């Protein structure tokens, strides 16, 4: 029997095994790349949504000031009126964001309405303090200062 006749089938089997292992490794690497691409896309989407929220809240100061002027027409501002302003800004922000952004926020921060309220409250309180508006607490007016 010729040596080539013995080596040739063994070489083909080894080549087949090597190709199969190579394909398995390529498939694994491709899977990791796909997962990495998904993670990068999700990260970019979250960043975009968070940046959008920040921009909306930066631009909300006009709404806050307008609402504060309206609510202080009687000479004082109540805690309930401050809460109404916070809710107004939150509803405006959520309306602009839309449902997809809400789903993304929920997956990232959990209760996005509470998270948003926590971001808006200091903005409203800061405007109350900056404008030195009297806030009625238990019927007593107090001036908030920065």
C-alpha positions, 0 to 999 in steps of 0.5 A: 500500500502506498504511503500517500493512500494512507496519509491522504484520508487522514489528512482530509479528516484532520482538515475537516476537523480543523475547518469545523473547529475554525467555523465554531470559533468564528461563530462564537466570535461573531456572537460576541461581536453581535452582543457587543454591538447590541450593548453599544447600540443600547448604551448610545440609545440610553445616552441619547434619551438622557441627553434629550431629558437634560435638554428638555429640562434646561429649556423648561425654565421658561415654563417654570417661570411662567407657572410661578408668575401665574401661581403667585398672582395672589401674592403667595405660593403654596406647596400644592402649587409648587407640586402642580408646577413640577407635575406640569413640567413632568407631563410636558417632558414626558409628552415630548419623549414619547413611549419608546423613550419611556420604555428605555428610561424604565429599563435604565432607571426603573420608575422614570416618573419618580426619577423625572420628578426628582430631577425637576423638583430642584429646578422649580425650588431653585427658581422659587428661591432665585425669585425670592417668592413667598411660599405659604407653609401652614398659612405663614409666608416664608421667603425662600433664599438661594 
